Amino acid sequence: MTPREILAFIREKDVQAVDLRFMDFPGQWQHFTIPAENLTEMTFEEGLGFNGSGIRGWKAINESDMLVKPVPDTAFIDPFCRDVTLTLLCNIHDPLTHEDYSRDPRNVARKAVNYMRSTGIADTAFFGPEVQFFVFDNVRYEQAANHAFYEVESNEGAWNTGRKEKPNLGHKLRYTEGYFPCPPSDASHDLRSEMMRHMVACGLKVESHRHEAATGGQGVVQIRHEELVCMADNVLKYKYIVKNVARMHGKTATFMPKPIFNDHGSAMNLNVSLWKGGENLFAGSRSPSGPRYSGLSELALYAIGGLLRHAPALCAFTNPTTNSYKRLVPGFDSPINLAYSQRNRSAAIRIPVAKPRPESKRIEYRLPDASANPYLTFAGMVMAMVDGIKNKIHPGDPLDKDIYDLGAEELAKVPSTPISLEEALDHLERKHEFLLQGDVFTPDVIETWCRYKRTHEAEAVRIRPHPYEFHLYYDI
């Protein structure tokens, strides 16, 4: 829609308020709301001022003024507001120069698309995320000088088979057996259906929903692929809807990668393909020497090579929390091996067995989790793929063997993901030149990201006693 069409829509739907949303640096939506009558065509051109000093990773107090400029084609009616409220996503600009702000994640994503197009390699990057989450019935956590604890509760959790529920009706999902059961074992079916309907109403294209593999209320709503910036917008809508539908029913949803010990964590598996002129560049079943692996084009193999080479640095964006590395451990289908395979789910990149149409050919990048900032994650992946294609980085042979059957010597040859956020940040600080191409990720963005993550997250967790340390060491 154009700005004029937005104003007409506001009158038609009797919209009372306009909610302006933007993304902070780590990856959460922020907002403020104005009366609907305050929105004019000039607002879209000139923007509205606000104080950016309170936004994580942004301006200092002495340079805090910023501008938000609404993007007309992002408009949707918020289904959770009492008064009719139109939501508009915004880009962030400097108030003096009106230039795009370098630390606005949406701006980074837009620059990645423009850079990809400038190379002539592709004109569209499609992303199809599988954003997994947990819905709990209760959550408690606290951190103080003399104690620390967390507790999550789910009525369907395997740990509640013996709980006195007066009556306990059973049908608790066993650990790691949550994939595809019907109700009553799948106790959150109706909740996910409600999430699905809200997503459709807000403009998302939904394919299906299901329970996921873990006990305790893990689920996913599968949404259809979209181009990079639009899909990053959609991931934020998705998370907003999941959290608010859960809250409407007295429950709580989390996208934390590993909230339950010794069961599956929540991923954000990403199906990706590059297109040009309406043609899928990843499809190409043959080469002069014979059939290519899994029907992939040579360009797709180079894109895979770029992703695998840069995966350790990308983990600082795709797996950006200390909790992310509780998921990236052996077992639970965790993709800890920096390899590609047609069927092996322990590989970082899987080639889905797609329909035999060229437009269906894609790769699935299995490392990311849903704590990631989608704008920075998608942008970083495009930069890695473009680098792989430009420099013809071949990924080597696929890993089609069962990783658990490999001997120690053979296993040692397979590179693996970082084991901590600190290690991922080390990789990013050392090897980020591919992200700087086209001024997509500026040095300021890389430096600020690493400093913020080290200071506020990695170091903050490192210096605190852990509850399990009392189990290990109290009687030492």
MIVO-312857 format. One line per field, with one value per residue (C-alpha): x, y, z; residue number from 0. Coordinates in nm, 4 decimals. Layout:
x: [X, ...];
y: [Y, ...];
z: [Z, ...];
k: [NUM, ...];
//
This chain:
x: [0.0000, 0.1003, 0.0870, -0.2356, -0.3877, -0.2814, -0.4715, -0.7779, -0.7548, -0.7408, -1.0647, -1.2318, -1.1489, -1.2033, -0.8480, -0.7958, -0.4207, -0.1056, 0.1701, 0.5213, 0.7621, 1.1327, 1.4019, 1.6633, 2.0190, 2.0016, 1.6711, 1.3518, 1.0685, 1.0310, 0.7337, 0.5477, 0.1913, 0.0347, -0.3304, -0.4421, -0.5202, -0.1533, -0.0371, -0.0053, 0.1576, 0.4457, 0.5089, 0.6227, 0.8611, 0.9933, 0.9597, 0.8998, 1.1655, 1.2310, 1.4984, 1.7256, 1.9595, 1.7498, 1.7633, 2.0138, 2.3303, 2.2303, 2.3182, 2.4809, 2.2862, 2.4673, 2.3524, 2.0209, 1.7825, 1.6679, 1.3952, 1.1511, 1.0097, 0.7089, 0.7167, 0.3692, 0.3667, 0.4296, 0.0893, -0.1332, -0.4102, -0.2865, -0.5261, -0.4361, -0.5132, -0.8437, -0.8799, -0.8425, -0.4683, -0.2731, 0.0887, 0.3602, 0.7193, 0.9781, 1.3272, 1.5598, 1.7323, 1.9774, 1.7817, 2.0500, 2.1411, 1.8248, 2.0579, 1.9789, 2.1177, 2.4016, 2.2939, 1.9318, 1.9101, 1.6443, 1.8799, 2.1562, 1.9165, 1.8150, 2.1811, 2.2556, 1.9856, 2.1165, 2.4738, 2.3669, 2.1909, 2.4911, 2.7126, 2.4831, 2.4710, 2.1050, 1.8170, 1.6163, 1.7046, 1.4167, 1.4059, 1.1648, 1.2194, 1.0950, 1.0690, 1.0280, 0.9103, 0.7864, 0.4571, 0.4694, 0.1955, 0.4207, 0.7746, 0.9731, 1.3318, 1.5450, 1.9084, 2.0331, 2.3554, 2.2712, 2.0547, 1.9703, 1.7019, 1.4669, 1.1606, 0.9405, 0.6159, 0.4019, 0.0929, 0.2041, 0.5653, 0.7078, 0.8183, 0.4518, 0.3383, 0.3302, 0.1954, -0.1282, -0.3573, -0.6923, -0.7242, -0.4005, -0.5311, -0.1965, -0.1034, 0.2171, 0.4630, 0.7775, 1.1132, 1.2136, 0.8809, 0.6775, 0.6970, 0.3504, 0.1327, -0.2420, -0.4442, -0.4837, -0.1044, -0.0638, -0.2275, -0.1473, -0.3133, -0.5984, -0.3589, -0.1387, -0.4465, -0.5405, -0.1869, -0.2120, -0.5384, -0.3981, -0.0886, -0.3025, -0.5067, -0.1829, -0.0653, 0.1591, 0.1262, 0.0968, 0.1563, 0.0934, 0.1502, 0.2562, 0.3949, 0.7723, 1.0005, 1.0419, 0.8045, 0.6640, 0.4784, 0.7230, 0.5657, 0.6080, 0.3860, 0.5347, 0.5244, 0.5877, 0.9086, 0.9404, 1.2147, 1.4736, 1.3488, 0.9821, 1.0564, 1.2566, 0.9535, 0.7335, 0.9489, 0.8888, 0.5133, 0.5271, 0.6994, 0.4660, 0.1581, 0.2851, 0.3650, 0.0376, -0.1912, -0.0194, -0.0675, -0.4385, -0.4787, -0.2821, 0.0290, 0.3761, 0.5711, 0.9488, 1.1897, 1.4814, 1.6897, 1.7262, 1.4863, 1.4628, 1.7651, 1.8195, 1.5565, 1.5372, 1.5962, 1.4224, 1.5801, 1.5111, 1.5956, 1.6179, 1.5289, 1.7173, 1.7456, 1.8809, 1.6889, 1.7508, 1.5001, 1.2423, 1.4813, 1.5970, 1.9774, 2.0162, 1.8601, 2.0928, 2.0865, 2.3808, 2.7344, 2.9713, 3.1107, 2.7702, 2.4879, 2.5471, 2.4872, 2.1176, 2.0322, 2.2204, 2.3738, 2.7416, 2.6401, 2.4472, 2.7542, 2.9635, 2.6950, 2.7142, 3.0925, 3.0612, 2.8159, 3.0317, 3.3551, 3.2002, 2.9707, 3.1897, 3.1756, 2.8095, 2.7255, 2.7699, 2.4513, 2.2685, 2.3230, 2.3667, 2.3010, 2.4889, 2.1868, 2.2242, 2.5235, 2.3249, 2.1339, 2.4427, 2.5554, 2.5791, 2.2419, 1.8857, 1.9418, 2.1673, 2.3556, 2.6995, 2.8954, 3.0032, 2.9187, 2.6350, 2.4234, 2.1051, 1.9650, 2.1949, 2.0322, 2.3503, 2.5000, 2.4800, 2.3312, 2.0730, 1.9473, 1.5744, 1.4259, 1.2085, 0.9500, 1.1155, 1.0483, 1.3428, 1.1644, 1.1579, 1.5359, 1.6792, 1.9186, 1.8306, 2.0690, 2.0086, 2.2369, 2.0260, 1.7904, 1.4958, 1.6853, 1.8596, 1.7900, 1.6395, 1.7580, 2.1228, 2.1041, 1.9551, 2.1877, 2.4945, 2.3931, 2.3508, 2.6936, 2.8496, 2.6764, 2.7771, 3.1356, 3.1319, 2.9964, 3.2363, 3.5391, 3.4183, 3.4510, 3.3655, 3.2293, 3.4072, 3.2353, 2.8994, 2.8699, 2.6237, 2.7469, 2.5859, 2.8016, 2.7697, 2.9279, 3.2428, 3.5674, 3.7602, 4.0139, 3.7489, 3.5330, 3.8263, 3.8344, 3.4810, 3.4837, 3.2250, 3.0398, 3.1760, 3.1010, 3.0231, 2.9127, 3.2617, 3.4184, 3.1707, 3.2487, 3.6217, 3.5609, 3.3529, 3.6188, 3.8919, 3.7105, 3.4407, 3.5793, 3.3112, 3.0453, 3.2039, 3.1652, 2.9384, 2.9358, 2.6580, 2.7919, 3.0062, 3.3021, 3.0940, 2.8180, 3.0628, 3.2446, 2.9246, 2.7703, 3.0753, 3.1156, 2.7477, 2.7332, 3.0541, 2.9698, 2.5972, 2.5645, 2.8764, 3.0663, 2.7518, 2.6840, 3.0489, 3.0969, 2.7871, 2.7814, 2.5776, 2.3284, 2.4903, 2.8237, 2.6729, 2.5917, 2.9493, 3.1532, 2.9682, 3.1264, 3.4707];
y: [0.0000, 0.3612, 0.6174, 0.7572, 0.4089, 0.3559, 0.6692, 0.5558, 0.2144, 0.3806, 0.5653, 0.2547, 0.0333, 0.3071, 0.2606, 0.4367, 0.4011, 0.3402, 0.1305, 0.1995, -0.0927, -0.1384, -0.3863, -0.3295, -0.4506, -0.7898, -0.8764, -0.7749, -0.5616, -0.2147, 0.0173, 0.3347, 0.4311, 0.7452, 0.8478, 0.7440, 1.1050, 1.1991, 0.9832, 1.1822, 1.1327, 1.3509, 1.1045, 0.8448, 1.0931, 1.2866, 1.0281, 1.0794, 1.1568, 0.9427, 0.8849, 0.6022, 0.6017, 0.3434, 0.0917, -0.1862, -0.1472, 0.1902, 0.5532, 0.7081, 0.9561, 1.2532, 1.1540, 0.9935, 1.1517, 0.9146, 0.8986, 0.6191, 0.6128, 0.3801, 0.1338, 0.1353, -0.2209, -0.3692, -0.2604, -0.5057, -0.4857, -0.5989, -0.8729, -0.8328, -0.4664, -0.3612, -0.0601, -0.1066, -0.0612, -0.0534, -0.1689, -0.0340, -0.1571, 0.1183, 0.1880, 0.3922, 0.7065, 0.9651, 1.2871, 1.5172, 1.3412, 1.1272, 0.8428, 0.4848, 0.4063, 0.1519, -0.0408, -0.0772, -0.4530, -0.4040, -0.1677, -0.4317, -0.6822, -0.4346, -0.3615, -0.7354, -0.7711, -0.4668, -0.5981, -0.9416, -0.7756, -0.5519, -0.8586, -0.9857, -1.3284, -1.3233, -1.0818, -1.2635, -1.4658, -1.6764, -1.7880, -2.0392, -2.0685, -2.3413, -2.1418, -2.3767, -2.2775, -2.4084, -2.3230, -2.3698, -2.3501, -2.1721, -2.0374, -1.9167, -1.7924, -1.5704, -1.4695, -1.3082, -1.2855, -1.5894, -1.8043, -1.8862, -2.1098, -2.1683, -2.3865, -2.4452, -2.6385, -2.8084, -3.0200, -3.2517, -3.2811, -3.6303, -3.5385, -3.5061, -3.8669, -3.9098, -3.5681, -3.5576, -3.3690, -3.4904, -3.6607, -3.7136, -3.8295, -3.9465, -3.8939, -3.7155, -3.7086, -3.9116, -3.7384, -3.6985, -3.8545, -3.5410, -3.5513, -3.5927, -3.7494, -3.6774, -3.5330, -3.5959, -3.6477, -3.3360, -3.1057, -2.7830, -2.8579, -2.6068, -2.3398, -2.3779, -2.3696, -2.0361, -1.9103, -2.0272, -1.8394, -1.5177, -1.5521, -1.5887, -1.2834, -1.0845, -1.1720, -1.4750, -1.7732, -2.0797, -2.4335, -2.6440, -2.6752, -2.9644, -3.0683, -3.0862, -3.3575, -3.2520, -3.3124, -3.0137, -2.8230, -2.7813, -2.6833, -2.5155, -2.3399, -2.3838, -2.0634, -2.0383, -1.8903, -1.5216, -1.2870, -1.1913, -0.8658, -0.9630, -1.2969, -1.1317, -0.9070, -1.2173, -1.3951, -1.1038, -1.1183, -1.4930, -1.4602, -1.1789, -1.3863, -1.7032, -1.5178, -1.3278, -1.6207, -1.8207, -1.5335, -1.5027, -1.8600, -1.8108, -1.9772, -1.8550, -1.9102, -1.8985, -1.9147, -1.9926, -2.2574, -2.5057, -2.4531, -2.8270, -3.0406, -3.3719, -3.3245, -3.1531, -2.7793, -2.5244, -2.4506, -2.2095, -2.4345, -2.2210, -2.3373, -2.1107, -2.0611, -1.7891, -1.6803, -1.4617, -1.3584, -1.5971, -1.8961, -2.1001, -2.0882, -2.3858, -2.6345, -2.8145, -3.1901, -3.2508, -3.1323, -3.2197, -3.5006, -3.6480, -3.6036, -3.3532, -3.4380, -3.4232, -3.2261, -2.9159, -2.6648, -2.5770, -2.2352, -2.4023, -2.6065, -2.2894, -2.1255, -2.4253, -2.3900, -2.0268, -2.1086, -2.3901, -2.1888, -1.8930, -2.0906, -2.0473, -1.6670, -1.6693, -1.8575, -1.5289, -1.4162, -1.7437, -1.8779, -1.5558, -1.6588, -1.8584, -2.0915, -2.1562, -2.3799, -2.5986, -2.7021, -2.7528, -3.0702, -3.4324, -3.6062, -3.4751, -3.4305, -3.1340, -3.0117, -2.9836, -3.1024, -2.8411, -3.0577, -3.1077, -3.4116, -3.5143, -3.7067, -3.6657, -3.4336, -3.3999, -3.2029, -2.8236, -2.8238, -3.0720, -3.1038, -3.1710, -3.4376, -3.1895, -3.2310, -3.2956, -2.9398, -2.6992, -2.4318, -2.6652, -2.7144, -2.5591, -2.6138, -2.6284, -2.4496, -2.6208, -2.4255, -2.1180, -2.1003, -1.8729, -1.6451, -1.5023, -1.1591, -1.2633, -0.9536, -1.0046, -1.3832, -1.3776, -1.0970, -1.2825, -1.5997, -1.4140, -1.2566, -1.5993, -1.7552, -1.4696, -1.4995, -1.8728, -1.8190, -1.5343, -1.7294, -2.0732, -2.2284, -2.5957, -2.7704, -3.1014, -3.4369, -3.4725, -3.6421, -3.9203, -4.1647, -4.1991, -3.9693, -4.2049, -4.4890, -4.2928, -4.3882, -4.1343, -4.0686, -4.0128, -3.8053, -3.5774, -3.4721, -3.3333, -2.9711, -2.8810, -2.5774, -2.3545, -2.4872, -2.1487, -1.7967, -1.6732, -1.9015, -1.7892, -1.4238, -1.5006, -1.6380, -1.3343, -1.0908, -1.2740, -1.3526, -1.1031, -0.9529, -1.1261, -0.9348, -0.5963, -0.6260, -0.3559, -0.1843, -0.4255, -0.4994, -0.2027, -0.2422, -0.0491, -0.3114, -0.6002, -0.4284, -0.3240, -0.6694, -0.8465, -0.5955, -0.6125, -0.9917, -1.0354, -0.7755, -0.8269, -1.1989, -1.4190, -1.2488, -1.2000, -1.5736, -1.6704, -1.4837, -1.6228, -1.9478, -2.2171, -2.4326, -2.7507, -2.6411, -2.6944, -3.0521, -3.1009, -2.9091, -2.8162, -3.0972, -3.0569];
z: [0.0000, -0.0525, 0.2314, 0.0841, 0.0760, 0.4401, 0.5439, 0.3515, 0.5169, 0.8596, 0.7849, 0.6405, 0.9398, 1.1995, 1.3263, 1.6590, 1.7081, 1.5028, 1.6557, 1.5219, 1.5623, 1.5071, 1.6047, 1.8733, 1.8152, 1.9912, 1.8260, 2.0068, 1.8770, 2.0325, 1.9823, 2.0591, 1.9688, 1.8267, 1.7727, 1.4261, 1.3330, 1.3895, 1.0986, 0.7759, 0.4383, 0.5617, 0.8467, 0.5926, 0.4319, 0.7299, 1.0079, 1.3789, 1.6360, 1.9444, 2.2076, 2.0936, 2.3949, 2.5808, 2.2924, 2.3523, 2.1446, 1.9975, 2.0586, 2.3647, 2.5767, 2.4179, 2.0636, 2.1416, 1.8891, 1.6138, 1.3481, 1.2686, 0.9162, 0.8699, 0.5783, 0.4178, 0.2847, 0.6313, 0.7686, 0.9555, 1.2164, 1.5575, 1.6758, 2.0432, 2.1060, 2.2644, 2.0343, 1.6580, 1.6093, 1.2854, 1.3172, 1.0866, 1.0847, 1.0591, 0.9341, 1.1548, 1.0279, 1.1540, 1.2302, 1.0882, 0.7638, 0.7249, 0.6243, 0.7237, 1.0695, 1.0468, 1.3600, 1.2537, 1.1843, 0.9165, 0.7368, 0.7428, 0.5838, 0.3123, 0.2353, 0.2060, -0.0603, -0.2496, -0.2353, -0.3624, -0.6556, -0.7290, -0.7783, -1.0532, -0.8888, -0.7835, -0.7459, -0.4760, -0.1672, -0.0411, 0.3232, 0.4745, 0.8511, 1.0823, 1.4049, 1.7021, 2.0491, 2.3834, 2.5523, 2.9306, 3.1898, 3.4378, 3.4607, 3.7620, 3.7717, 3.9900, 4.0238, 4.3454, 4.5424, 4.7554, 4.5301, 4.1692, 4.0217, 3.7326, 3.6973, 3.3937, 3.4160, 3.1551, 3.2131, 2.9327, 3.0592, 3.1036, 3.4574, 3.5629, 3.5168, 3.8945, 3.9912, 4.1931, 3.9562, 4.0931, 3.8506, 3.6565, 3.3167, 3.1870, 2.8213, 2.9145, 2.6256, 2.6851, 2.6421, 2.2723, 2.1565, 2.0918, 1.7135, 1.5517, 1.8282, 1.8185, 2.1069, 2.3962, 2.4050, 2.1912, 2.4453, 2.2583, 1.9229, 1.9617, 2.0863, 1.7774, 1.5530, 1.7071, 1.6492, 1.2885, 1.2265, 1.3752, 1.1544, 0.8433, 0.9454, 0.9851, 0.6335, 0.6905, 0.4546, 0.6757, 0.5526, 0.8658, 1.2393, 1.4603, 1.7950, 1.7961, 1.9288, 2.2929, 2.5781, 2.7662, 2.4929, 2.2063, 1.8756, 1.5390, 1.2857, 0.9384, 0.7310, 0.3582, 0.2199, 0.1359, 0.0217, 0.2829, 0.4362, 0.4233, 0.5896, 0.8669, 0.9248, 0.9283, 1.1875, 1.4239, 1.3579, 1.4174, 1.7550, 1.8605, 1.7773, 1.9464, 2.2689, 2.2812, 2.1993, 2.4739, 2.7177, 2.6280, 2.7529, 3.0741, 2.9320, 2.8422, 2.5192, 2.4845, 2.1915, 2.4230, 2.2433, 2.5324, 2.8247, 2.9131, 2.9985, 2.8194, 2.5482, 2.2104, 2.1890, 1.9681, 1.6311, 1.3484, 1.0533, 0.7399, 0.3888, 0.1495, -0.2258, -0.4552, -0.7647, -1.0688, -1.3327, -1.1910, -1.2093, -0.9107, -0.9242, -0.6888, -0.9327, -1.1722, -1.1931, -1.4298, -1.5010, -1.7904, -1.5735, -1.4796, -1.2246, -0.9474, -0.5821, -0.4915, -0.8037, -0.6906, -0.9301, -0.9139, -0.7805, -0.4969, -0.4021, -0.3877, -0.1732, 0.0622, 0.0648, 0.1720, 0.4498, 0.5872, 0.5717, 0.7535, 0.9876, 1.3003, 1.2636, 1.1603, 1.4810, 1.6664, 1.4849, 1.4158, 1.7694, 1.9655, 2.3272, 2.5886, 2.5952, 2.2195, 2.2880, 2.5283, 2.2126, 1.9945, 2.1699, 2.0458, 2.0172, 1.9755, 1.5971, 1.6765, 1.3658, 1.5231, 1.2169, 0.9632, 0.6651, 0.4180, 0.3453, 0.1699, 0.4657, 0.7688, 1.0245, 1.2301, 0.9397, 0.9457, 0.5947, 0.4760, 0.1192, 0.1532, -0.0706, -0.2546, -0.5259, -0.8654, -0.9836, -1.0241, -0.8185, -0.5161, -0.4931, -0.1775, 0.1091, 0.4780, 0.7140, 1.0476, 1.2814, 1.3668, 1.6623, 1.7293, 1.9693, 1.6607, 1.5188, 1.1816, 0.9944, 1.0920, 1.0539, 0.7042, 0.5958, 0.7258, 0.5445, 0.2140, 0.2562, 0.3224, 0.0208, -0.2105, -0.0869, -0.1555, -0.5079, -0.5935, -0.4710, -0.5885, -0.2438, -0.2941, 0.0177, -0.0462, -0.0183, 0.1593, 0.4975, 0.4233, 0.6866, 1.0284, 1.2385, 1.5364, 1.3343, 1.2500, 1.4186, 1.6240, 1.3486, 1.0801, 1.3153, 1.3945, 1.0288, 1.0448, 1.1677, 1.4291, 1.5556, 1.8343, 2.1825, 2.3402, 2.2607, 2.3509, 2.0896, 1.8240, 1.9025, 1.8745, 1.5242, 1.4276, 1.5486, 1.3545, 1.0287, 0.9357, 0.6143, 0.4082, 0.6039, 0.5305, 0.1529, 0.0122, 0.3524, 0.4602, 0.8091, 0.9097, 1.1485, 1.4022, 1.3831, 1.4338, 1.7201, 1.8974, 1.8609, 2.0044, 2.2886, 2.3829, 2.3739, 2.5751, 2.8393, 2.8917, 2.8258, 2.8050, 3.0871, 3.2970, 3.2887, 3.3385, 3.6670, 3.8423, 4.0421, 3.8664, 4.0621, 3.9304, 4.0774, 4.4234, 4.3249, 4.2080, 4.4599, 4.7804, 4.9808, 4.8296];
k: [0, 1, 2, 3, 4, 5, 6, 7, 8, 9, 10, 11, 12, 13, 14, 15, 16, 17, 18, 19, 20, 21, 22, 23, 24, 25, 26, 27, 28, 29, 30, 31, 32, 33, 34, 35, 36, 37, 38, 39, 40, 41, 42, 43, 44, 45, 46, 47, 48, 49, 50, 51, 52, 53, 54, 55, 56, 57, 58, 59, 60, 61, 62, 63, 64, 65, 66, 67, 68, 69, 70, 71, 72, 73, 74, 75, 76, 77, 78, 79, 80, 81, 82, 83, 84, 85, 86, 87, 88, 89, 90, 91, 92, 93, 94, 95, 96, 97, 98, 99, 100, 101, 102, 103, 104, 105, 106, 107, 108, 109, 110, 111, 112, 113, 114, 115, 116, 117, 118, 119, 120, 121, 122, 123, 124, 125, 126, 127, 128, 129, 130, 131, 132, 133, 134, 135, 136, 137, 138, 139, 140, 141, 142, 143, 144, 145, 146, 147, 148, 149, 150, 151, 152, 153, 154, 155, 156, 157, 158, 159, 160, 161, 162, 163, 164, 165, 166, 167, 168, 169, 170, 171, 172, 173, 174, 175, 176, 177, 178, 179, 180, 181, 182, 183, 184, 185, 186, 187, 188, 189, 190, 191, 192, 193, 194, 195, 196, 197, 198, 199, 200, 201, 202, 203, 204, 205, 206, 207, 208, 209, 210, 211, 212, 213, 214, 215, 216, 217, 218, 219, 220, 221, 222, 223, 224, 225, 226, 227, 228, 229, 230, 231, 232, 233, 234, 235, 236, 237, 238, 239, 240, 241, 242, 243, 244, 245, 246, 247, 248, 249, 250, 251, 252, 253, 254, 255, 256, 257, 258, 259, 260, 261, 262, 263, 264, 265, 266, 267, 268, 269, 270, 271, 272, 273, 274, 275, 276, 277, 278, 279, 280, 281, 282, 283, 284, 285, 286, 287, 288, 289, 290, 291, 292, 293, 294, 295, 296, 297, 298, 299, 300, 301, 302, 303, 304, 305, 306, 307, 308, 309, 310, 311, 312, 313, 314, 315, 316, 317, 318, 319, 320, 321, 322, 323, 324, 325, 326, 327, 328, 329, 330, 331, 332, 333, 334, 335, 336, 337, 338, 339, 340, 341, 342, 343, 344, 345, 346, 347, 348, 349, 350, 351, 352, 353, 354, 355, 356, 357, 358, 359, 360, 361, 362, 363, 364, 365, 366, 367, 368, 369, 370, 371, 372, 373, 374, 375, 376, 377, 378, 379, 380, 381, 382, 383, 384, 385, 386, 387, 388, 389, 390, 391, 392, 393, 394, 395, 396, 397, 398, 399, 400, 401, 402, 403, 404, 405, 406, 407, 408, 409, 410, 411, 412, 413, 414, 415, 416, 417, 418, 419, 420, 421, 422, 423, 424, 425, 426, 427, 428, 429, 430, 431, 432, 433, 434, 435, 436, 437, 438, 439, 440, 441, 442, 443, 444, 445, 446, 447, 448, 449, 450, 451, 452, 453, 454, 455, 456, 457, 458, 459, 460, 461, 462, 463, 464, 465, 466, 467, 468, 469, 470, 471, 472, 473, 474, 475];
//
